[in-house]
Amino acid sequence: MITSEQIRAARALLRWEQKDLAEASSVSLPSIKRLEGQPGALSAQSRTIEALKRALEEAGVVFQAAGETVGGGPGVRMSK
């Protein structure tokens, strides 16, 4: 499960605007705006979530599940 908070944090790590993520993932900018505007788990088709995740991971982001972070919640970090 990936959250909107993780997507925003991943973009911040990469210094990407929403349009950059849209271009990298081939997900429309309005869809990204909608998904990021809703707190919690992304509410989208699995192929959309996978496209976002793949684009961010290919740029160097690592998604961390709850329990893998210091605070215990889900997070993101840059790969080594």
Secondary structure as GFF3:
##gff-version 3
##sequence-region A 1 80
A	DSSP	alpha_helix	4	14	.	.	.	ID=ss1
A	DSSP	alpha_helix	18	25	.	.	.	ID=ss2
A	DSSP	alpha_helix	29	37	.	.	.	ID=ss3
A	DSSP	alpha_helix	46	58	.	.	.	ID=ss4
A	DSSP	beta_strand	61	64	.	.	.	ID=ss5
A	DSSP	beta_strand	75	78	.	.	.	ID=ss6
###
